[in-house]
């Protein structure tokens, strides 16, 4: 498997761990609908959170969260809409980004709430 795929998996695992530590219940990992994928779907009380995880090992080209494009956000929202409908979710939702930076043995997690809507 390519190194960037391994880095992405490590970032998603770290985001999953982080959310659980913050009191979220992670419902799904890598939820797919048509061509869209949501990295993590988590719940905290009556709040459902759709999370895009971005991981980088090098910040030379920018911070991880800067790589969530408008097109990607639209795909996440499309998949979220389908999830909400299929599960008859009647409460609040939010779209977050978790940016993970891995530099050697140092790991940093940045949680950006309401990143897009």
Buried (B, 14 or more C-beta within 10 A) or exposed (E): EEEEEEBBBBBBBBBBEBBEEEEBEBBBBEBEBEEBBBBBBBBEEEEBBBBBBBBBBEEEEEEBBEBBEEEBBEBBBBBBBBBBEEEEBEEEBBBBBBBBBBEEEEEEBBBBEEBBE
